Amino acid sequence: MAQDFDFEQRIDYDMQPGYEDVSETEGPQQADDEDDNNFMERRSEWVEENGRLILPDIKLPLKPLREPKKLSLREQKHGLQVIIKH
């Protein structure tokens, strides 16, 4: 018996989470013989490990949760099965 769960997004955000901008003098520096792509990958990893994560702001007011449907075992096609082990 598969239920169709419909979850709507209750919280709207102003932005996606991201890391605070880091000055070029902070963190790893590019070596003279280092490829630009390798350096940017290494720098991105450093920012993720050491940078300050900025969480998004929430747009208020929040939407309340929808009231779930009432569940009645008597109205279900399938009854409740109880297994008792001794």
PyMOL commands that set and color helices and strands:
alter all, ss='L'
color gray80, all
select helices_A, chain A and resi 36-50
alter helices_A, ss='H'
color red, helices_A
select strands_A, chain A and resi 18-19+53-54
alter strands_A, ss='S'
color yellow, strands_A
deselect
rebuild
show_as cartoon
